[in-house]
Amino acid sequence: MTAAPNRPLPPLRETVRAHGLSASKALGQNFLFDEQLLDRIAALPGDLDGQTVFEVGPGPGGLTRALLRAGANVIAVERDDRCLPLLGELGEAFDGRLTVIPDDAMAIDADALVGGPYHIVANLPYNVGTALFTRWLEPKSWPPLWKSLTLMFQQEVAERIVAPVGTSAYGRLAVLAQWRSTPKIAMKVHRSAFTPPPKVMSAIVHVTPAAEPEGVNPRVLSKLAEKGFGQRRKMLRQSLKGMAGAVEALETLGIDPTRRAETVSVAEWVALARALGEPMTGRSPA
């Protein structure tokens, strides 16, 4: 479904120029003006008609327009006050289906704000993208309230998220993204699509929740991965020795303690976390 605005909107580039906006390097901003590309990104989560979408850092609202055109109800968090008047006009044009929260996304609990099932779609600011992503991957309850994550990262970060075991890109991000969800690179975006062009290529990662392995404390798994990959050139018996019981658990599970973190599969990290921590009580699927 295409949900048209209640009045014609000028091209985004013209609107940005009229408001005197330019991308802020301090906020990690790079604007996208190609509406066809933005519509393709908005289509990645599937049918958004009547769905709630949480967007981080909408800036002048290019992706926001596409999400609204797709029929979504959008809750957007924007810390750049310069963009608020433009986003306010966008909300009026789409009959109030856009709610803008003038705040820092790092200070926002999206679950509490939205209150029900939702999708997260964002061209994440480069300076906070990884921190937000790992937060969304680590809720105590599973399945999460979010139904999917559709997030733009630097291509290098995207490749780390989907990396298989044994590769140089495989690390903590891959373990956190793959142990109870399914990530894939859905689209690559050339640097020339942005204004101003960033120095690196970008890619969009699409993540959906998967079945959660039983008996695993997410905090324990995250800590294990942090310790293991924080000193990835060292053997596991060295990198994990600061975590009580970890080295002993390696031997119990038959994992050679002389291996390095990048050789340990997601399933092995899960087994190690299960051996070290009590599970949390999760939310049952609706």
Summary of the structure (lengths in Angstrom):
residues: 286
radius of gyration: 20.5
end to end distance: 26.2
largest distance: 66.7
contacts: 912
relative contact order: 0.11
helix: 39%
strand: 18%
